[in-house]
């Protein structure tokens, strides 16, 4: 049909189309959003905001003005060099490259920094800037297709296929995680099967350090979301710390791996104190009293040297959102050899207060699972349980996970810590006060680790020994645990 137009008509139409979009009408852009996004990156020192931008595929092409593109490229260079992205470093780098005056000098950088008061809305700026970039790409691809159609489209099938591919490539780039050919998944599955056959009975995932648990799960696999849930004061933080310790300081025969620990509840110093005393076998109560033997002091010194050389990173930031957490995790995992991420705990992750709490937790849970898949490491997330199991005097179950049923849906493995003295809906001793007194007077007690969900294996119950004076879990040995 296009070939029926005379040459003059075709040329005029093509010229008008090109002129109408490229010359007369400016391409879609928003200077305010671009400058606000740049200001967020400068205000936060660059690291977190730039990591979040890169995660969402922000590039120099995302910015319409040449000065903004130059600022972005310079900020990424500074960030990659491990230096803070502030006004001083930015101006110095641009001046060294002879490009400071090209963007308008130091005053231009200052005006951008004054555009916003807080980087809290960085995700909204990213979305707007990214959307406008994609619209400009669609316009450019459409103009190119129009010009090819008027000039000489050649074979119609080839022309249509090329036009569709250009638009589909833009659409695919809009989505961060794209589908991959099944060939890659099959190859990965065959490799795992071969590993199982060659190392019969050995772990195929990351060892937790607890023999009975590893025997059931065969280790925590990459991209898995593992939930450890319990009522308060049951030891879920201690269990997560013990697993982290066994990963960074494994037993002989296994390679150590790095651990990134997001602690939204406790400070890094408190966690370090627990790890020191637990691994050294030092009673924390006696340590607070100032009475420990000389050999305990030597043990603390030796453990301190071990932990200093280990690959453990603790982030004690509070009020983190799941997007901020994913950006931090991605940045550290790109730089270090991280084998496990721990989050303590899920209900403390910041959510959108404009939506119901259950929906907030559901979005956070999906974000944790997405982080595990994106970074390709197991993610252990701690979670609270509601009071129903205590009221009904029964073992806790999946439905007791607090505030949202989405947690049990997203998780690959759900581990629930419970007192072992719960059988058939009643305790061994119907006198609850006596039961609690007995446990309080005993230093080492039994905890049941209920494997309530296991997407790739069996469920069951694994007994663990909890040493209260060390706030530490150990492998269960019957004779050393109080009945």
LUMMARSE-937401 format. One line per field, with one value per residue (C-alpha): x, y, z. Coordinates in Angstrom, 1 decimal. Example, Ala and Ser with C-alpha at 12.3 -4.5 7.8 and 13.67 -1.06 7.14 Angstrom:
REM residues 2
east	(12.3, 13.7)
north	(-4.5, -1.1)
up	(7.8, 7.1)
//
This chain:
REM residues 483
east	(0.0, 2.8, 4.3, 1.2, 2.2, 4.2, 7.8, 6.9, 4.1, 6.2, 9.1, 6.8, 5.0, 8.3, 9.7, 6.6, 6.5, 10.2, 10.0, 6.8, 8.3, 12.0, 12.0, 8.7, 7.7, 10.3, 10.7, 9.0, 11.2, 10.9, 13.8, 12.5, 12.4, 15.8, 17.3, 15.5, 16.9, 20.4, 19.9, 18.9, 22.1, 24.3, 22.4, 22.8, 26.5, 25.7, 26.1, 22.6, 20.7, 23.0, 22.7, 19.0, 19.1, 21.3, 19.1, 16.2, 18.4, 18.9, 21.8, 23.1, 20.5, 17.7, 18.5, 17.4, 19.7, 23.4, 24.5, 22.4, 23.9, 27.4, 26.6, 25.3, 28.3, 30.6, 28.7, 28.8, 32.6, 33.1, 30.8, 32.7, 36.0, 34.5, 34.4, 31.4, 29.4, 29.1, 29.3, 33.0, 34.1, 31.7, 33.0, 36.6, 36.2, 34.5, 37.1, 39.9, 38.2, 37.8, 34.0, 32.9, 32.1, 30.4, 27.5, 27.3, 30.0, 29.7, 26.5, 24.7, 25.6, 24.4, 21.1, 20.4, 21.2, 18.7, 15.9, 14.8, 14.9, 14.9, 15.8, 12.7, 10.9, 13.8, 11.9, 9.2, 11.8, 13.5, 10.2, 9.3, 12.7, 12.8, 9.3, 10.1, 13.3, 11.3, 8.8, 11.6, 13.0, 9.5, 9.3, 12.8, 12.0, 8.6, 10.2, 12.8, 10.1, 8.1, 11.1, 11.9, 8.3, 8.2, 11.6, 11.6, 10.5, 11.6, 10.3, 7.1, 7.8, 11.3, 10.1, 7.3, 9.6, 12.3, 9.7, 8.2, 11.6, 12.5, 9.4, 9.5, 13.2, 12.1, 9.3, 11.6, 14.1, 11.2, 11.1, 14.1, 13.7, 13.1, 12.3, 15.3, 15.3, 14.6, 17.9, 19.7, 17.4, 17.8, 21.6, 21.6, 19.3, 21.5, 24.5, 22.7, 21.7, 25.3, 26.5, 24.0, 25.2, 28.9, 28.6, 26.0, 24.5, 26.6, 25.0, 24.1, 23.5, 24.9, 25.4, 23.6, 26.0, 23.2, 23.6, 19.9, 18.6, 21.2, 20.2, 16.6, 17.2, 20.5, 21.6, 20.1, 20.1, 20.6, 17.5, 15.6, 13.7, 14.0, 11.7, 12.6, 9.6, 9.0, 7.3, 9.4, 12.4, 12.4, 15.9, 15.2, 17.9, 20.4, 19.6, 20.2, 23.4, 24.6, 23.8, 25.7, 28.7, 28.7, 28.8, 31.6, 33.6, 32.6, 33.9, 36.8, 36.1, 33.8, 34.7, 33.8, 31.3, 30.3, 27.2, 25.2, 23.2, 20.4, 19.7, 16.7, 16.2, 19.6, 22.8, 25.9, 27.7, 25.0, 25.2, 29.0, 28.8, 26.5, 28.8, 31.9, 30.5, 28.7, 31.6, 34.1, 31.7, 31.6, 28.6, 27.3, 25.8, 29.2, 30.9, 28.6, 29.4, 33.1, 34.0, 35.4, 38.5, 41.7, 41.1, 37.8, 39.6, 42.0, 39.1, 37.5, 40.7, 41.1, 37.5, 37.8, 40.7, 38.7, 35.6, 37.7, 39.1, 35.7, 33.4, 30.5, 28.8, 26.2, 23.8, 22.0, 20.0, 16.4, 13.3, 14.7, 12.2, 12.5, 13.7, 16.5, 17.5, 17.6, 19.7, 22.2, 22.3, 22.9, 25.8, 27.6, 27.1, 28.5, 31.6, 32.0, 31.6, 28.3, 26.8, 23.9, 21.7, 19.9, 17.1, 16.1, 13.2, 10.5, 7.8, 10.3, 10.9, 9.3, 6.2, 3.8, 1.6, -1.1, -2.1, -3.4, -0.7, -1.4, -0.8, 2.4, 3.7, 2.7, 4.7, 7.7, 7.5, 7.4, 10.4, 12.4, 11.8, 12.6, 15.9, 16.8, 16.1, 17.9, 21.1, 21.0, 21.8, 19.7, 17.9, 17.0, 14.3, 13.0, 9.4, 7.1, 4.2, 0.9, -0.4, -2.9, -0.6, -0.1, -3.8, -4.7, -1.8, -0.6, 2.4, 2.6, 1.9, 2.1, -1.1, 0.4, 2.8, 2.0, 0.2, 0.0, -0.5, 1.7, 4.8, 4.0, 3.2, 6.5, 8.8, 10.6, 11.4, 9.6, 11.3, 9.3, 11.0, 8.8, 9.2, 9.5, 7.2, 4.0, 2.5, -1.1, -2.3, -1.2, 2.2, 3.8, 2.9, -0.5, 0.9, 2.2, 3.9, 5.9, 6.9, 8.2, 10.0, 11.7, 13.0, 14.1, 16.2, 17.8, 20.6, 20.3, 16.8, 15.3, 13.8, 11.9, 12.7, 9.6, 10.1, 6.6, 7.2, 9.9, 9.3, 12.0, 11.9, 10.2, 8.8, 9.4, 10.8, 14.5, 15.4, 18.1, 19.8, 19.6, 22.2, 20.5, 23.7, 25.4, 22.2, 23.4, 22.0, 23.9, 23.3, 21.0, 22.7, 20.3, 22.4, 23.4, 19.8, 17.4, 14.2)
north	(0.0, 2.4, 1.8, 3.4, 6.9, 9.0, 9.9, 13.5, 12.5, 10.0, 12.5, 15.2, 12.8, 11.5, 15.1, 16.3, 13.3, 13.7, 17.4, 17.3, 15.0, 15.8, 19.6, 21.2, 19.2, 18.6, 15.0, 14.2, 15.0, 16.7, 18.7, 18.9, 15.1, 14.7, 17.3, 15.9, 12.4, 13.8, 15.7, 12.5, 10.8, 13.7, 14.2, 10.5, 10.4, 8.5, 4.9, 3.7, 6.0, 5.2, 1.5, 1.8, 3.8, 1.2, -1.6, 0.1, 0.6, 4.3, 5.3, 8.5, 8.1, 8.4, 12.1, 14.5, 17.4, 17.0, 18.6, 16.1, 13.2, 14.5, 14.8, 11.3, 9.7, 11.6, 10.5, 6.8, 7.1, 8.6, 5.9, 3.1, 4.6, 4.1, 7.8, 9.8, 11.6, 15.1, 18.6, 18.9, 15.6, 16.2, 19.7, 18.5, 15.6, 17.7, 20.5, 17.9, 16.7, 20.3, 19.9, 21.9, 25.1, 23.0, 22.3, 25.8, 25.7, 25.1, 27.2, 24.7, 21.8, 23.9, 24.7, 21.0, 20.2, 22.8, 21.3, 18.9, 18.7, 14.9, 11.8, 10.0, 10.1, 8.8, 5.7, 8.0, 10.2, 7.0, 5.7, 9.1, 9.6, 6.0, 6.1, 9.3, 7.7, 4.7, 7.0, 8.8, 5.4, 4.4, 7.7, 7.3, 3.7, 4.7, 7.6, 5.2, 2.7, 5.5, 6.6, 3.1, 2.5, 5.6, 5.0, 1.4, -1.2, -4.1, -7.5, -6.9, -9.8, -8.7, -5.1, -6.1, -8.4, -5.7, -3.1, -5.5, -6.5, -2.9, -2.2, -5.5, -4.8, -1.6, -3.4, -6.1, -3.5, -2.0, -5.2, -5.8, -9.6, -11.1, -14.8, -16.9, -20.0, -23.3, -24.6, -22.6, -24.0, -27.5, -27.2, -25.9, -28.7, -31.4, -29.9, -30.2, -33.8, -34.7, -33.1, -35.2, -38.4, -37.7, -36.6, -39.0, -37.8, -34.6, -31.1, -29.4, -26.1, -23.8, -25.7, -24.3, -26.1, -28.1, -31.7, -32.8, -29.7, -30.1, -33.8, -32.8, -29.7, -30.7, -27.1, -23.8, -23.3, -20.1, -18.0, -19.6, -17.6, -19.2, -18.0, -18.6, -17.8, -17.9, -16.1, -13.5, -14.7, -18.1, -17.5, -16.9, -14.1, -16.5, -19.3, -16.9, -15.7, -19.3, -20.1, -17.0, -18.0, -21.5, -19.9, -17.4, -19.9, -23.3, -26.6, -28.2, -29.3, -26.4, -23.1, -20.0, -17.6, -14.0, -13.1, -9.8, -9.3, -6.7, -6.1, -3.8, -4.6, -5.0, -2.9, -4.3, -4.2, -6.3, -8.9, -8.9, -9.5, -12.5, -14.0, -13.5, -14.9, -17.8, -19.0, -18.6, -20.3, -17.4, -16.9, -13.4, -12.9, -13.6, -11.4, -8.5, -9.1, -8.9, -12.4, -14.7, -17.0, -16.2, -19.0, -17.3, -14.0, -15.9, -17.6, -14.2, -12.8, -15.8, -15.6, -11.9, -12.4, -15.0, -12.8, -9.8, -11.7, -13.2, -12.1, -10.7, -7.4, -6.0, -3.2, -1.8, 0.8, 1.3, 2.0, 0.4, -0.2, -3.4, -1.4, 0.3, -3.1, -4.7, -1.8, -2.1, -5.9, -5.6, -3.1, -5.2, -8.5, -6.9, -6.0, -8.9, -12.7, -13.0, -16.4, -15.6, -12.7, -12.5, -10.1, -9.6, -9.2, -9.0, -7.0, -4.2, -3.5, -0.2, -0.3, 2.1, 3.5, 4.4, 0.8, -1.8, -3.5, -7.0, -5.7, -4.0, -7.3, -9.0, -6.5, -6.8, -10.6, -10.5, -8.1, -10.5, -13.4, -11.2, -10.2, -13.9, -14.6, -11.4, -11.8, -15.6, -16.4, -17.9, -15.2, -16.0, -13.7, -13.8, -13.4, -13.1, -15.5, -14.5, -15.6, -18.3, -21.3, -20.1, -19.5, -22.9, -24.7, -26.3, -26.4, -23.3, -23.8, -21.9, -20.1, -18.5, -16.4, -12.8, -10.2, -11.8, -15.2, -14.1, -15.0, -18.8, -18.5, -16.8, -18.8, -21.9, -23.1, -22.2, -23.1, -22.6, -22.6, -24.1, -25.6, -29.4, -29.8, -29.5, -32.8, -33.5, -30.1, -30.2, -30.0, -33.0, -31.4, -29.6, -27.1, -24.3, -22.5, -25.6, -26.1, -22.5, -22.8, -26.0, -24.4, -21.2, -23.2, -25.3, -23.8, -26.1, -26.7, -28.4, -26.5, -28.1, -26.6, -27.5, -27.6, -26.5, -26.0, -27.3, -26.7, -29.1, -31.7, -33.3, -31.6, -32.7, -31.7, -31.2, -31.0, -28.4, -27.7, -24.1, -23.0, -20.1, -18.7, -18.4, -17.6, -20.2, -23.3, -26.5, -29.9, -32.0, -34.5, -36.2, -36.6, -32.9, -31.5, -31.1, -33.1)
up	(0.0, 0.8, -2.7, -4.3, -3.1, -5.5, -4.5, -3.7, -1.4, 0.4, 0.9, 2.1, 4.6, 5.9, 6.3, 8.1, 10.4, 11.3, 11.6, 13.6, 16.3, 16.3, 15.6, 16.3, 19.3, 22.0, 23.2, 26.5, 29.5, 32.9, 34.1, 37.7, 38.1, 36.6, 39.0, 42.0, 41.2, 40.9, 44.1, 45.9, 44.8, 46.0, 49.3, 50.3, 49.4, 46.3, 47.3, 48.2, 45.8, 42.8, 43.6, 43.5, 40.3, 38.6, 39.9, 38.0, 34.9, 35.1, 32.8, 31.2, 28.4, 31.1, 31.3, 28.6, 29.2, 28.3, 31.6, 33.6, 31.6, 32.4, 36.1, 36.2, 34.5, 36.8, 39.9, 38.9, 38.3, 41.8, 43.3, 41.6, 43.0, 46.5, 47.3, 48.6, 45.9, 47.4, 45.9, 46.6, 45.0, 42.1, 41.4, 41.7, 39.4, 36.7, 37.0, 36.6, 33.5, 32.2, 32.1, 35.1, 33.2, 30.5, 32.9, 34.4, 37.1, 40.9, 41.0, 38.8, 41.2, 44.1, 42.5, 41.9, 45.5, 46.7, 44.7, 47.5, 51.2, 51.6, 49.4, 50.7, 47.4, 45.3, 44.1, 42.6, 40.8, 39.4, 38.0, 36.4, 34.8, 33.6, 32.1, 30.2, 28.8, 27.6, 25.9, 24.1, 22.9, 21.6, 19.7, 18.2, 17.1, 15.7, 13.6, 12.3, 11.3, 9.6, 7.6, 6.5, 5.5, 3.3, 1.7, 0.9, 3.4, 1.2, 2.2, 4.3, 6.6, 7.4, 7.9, 10.3, 12.3, 12.7, 13.7, 16.3, 17.7, 18.3, 20.3, 22.1, 23.1, 24.7, 26.5, 27.7, 29.0, 31.0, 33.1, 35.4, 35.5, 32.1, 31.3, 30.3, 27.9, 29.7, 28.4, 31.1, 33.8, 32.6, 32.6, 36.1, 37.3, 35.6, 37.4, 40.7, 40.0, 39.1, 42.3, 44.3, 42.5, 42.8, 46.5, 47.8, 51.1, 51.1, 51.3, 48.0, 49.7, 52.4, 55.6, 58.7, 61.0, 62.7, 61.6, 62.0, 60.1, 57.3, 57.0, 56.2, 54.1, 52.4, 53.1, 52.2, 48.4, 46.5, 45.8, 48.7, 51.2, 54.6, 57.4, 61.1, 63.2, 66.9, 69.8, 71.6, 73.7, 72.1, 70.5, 66.8, 66.7, 68.5, 66.0, 63.0, 64.5, 65.1, 61.4, 60.3, 62.5, 61.0, 57.5, 58.1, 60.3, 59.0, 60.2, 58.4, 54.8, 53.8, 52.4, 54.4, 52.8, 53.6, 55.5, 55.3, 58.5, 58.6, 62.3, 62.6, 66.3, 67.9, 67.5, 65.9, 69.2, 70.9, 68.1, 68.3, 72.1, 71.6, 69.0, 71.1, 74.3, 72.5, 70.5, 73.4, 75.8, 78.3, 80.5, 79.7, 83.2, 84.9, 82.3, 83.3, 86.9, 86.0, 87.2, 84.6, 84.8, 82.9, 80.3, 79.4, 78.7, 76.5, 74.7, 74.1, 72.6, 70.3, 69.1, 68.6, 66.2, 64.3, 63.9, 62.9, 60.0, 59.0, 56.2, 58.2, 57.5, 59.9, 58.9, 62.0, 60.1, 61.4, 59.4, 56.2, 53.4, 51.4, 48.4, 50.4, 51.8, 48.3, 47.0, 49.9, 49.5, 45.7, 46.3, 48.9, 47.0, 43.8, 45.8, 48.2, 48.2, 50.0, 50.6, 52.9, 53.9, 57.3, 58.1, 61.8, 61.5, 58.8, 60.8, 61.4, 57.7, 56.8, 54.6, 52.9, 55.7, 53.2, 52.8, 55.3, 57.4, 56.0, 52.5, 53.7, 55.0, 51.8, 49.7, 52.0, 51.9, 48.1, 48.1, 50.3, 47.9, 44.9, 46.6, 47.1, 43.4, 42.2, 44.2, 44.0, 47.6, 50.4, 52.5, 56.1, 57.4, 61.0, 61.8, 64.8, 65.5, 66.9, 70.3, 69.1, 69.8, 73.4, 74.0, 72.6, 74.2, 71.0, 68.7, 66.5, 62.8, 59.5, 60.0, 63.2, 61.2, 62.2, 60.2, 56.7, 55.1, 52.2, 54.2, 54.2, 50.4, 49.5, 51.7, 50.4, 54.0, 57.2, 60.5, 63.7, 67.1, 69.9, 73.3, 73.1, 76.1, 73.9, 73.0, 71.8, 72.6, 76.3, 78.0, 79.7, 83.0, 83.0, 85.5, 83.3, 86.2, 87.1, 83.5, 83.2, 86.5, 85.5, 82.3, 84.1, 86.5, 83.8, 81.7, 78.7, 77.4, 74.4, 71.5, 68.7, 65.3, 63.4, 59.6, 58.8, 55.1, 52.8, 49.1, 47.9, 50.6, 53.7, 56.7, 60.3, 63.7, 64.6, 68.3, 69.2, 72.5, 73.7, 76.2, 78.0, 79.6, 76.2, 74.2, 71.8, 70.0, 69.7, 68.1, 70.3, 72.6, 74.9, 78.0, 78.1, 78.0, 80.8, 80.6)
//
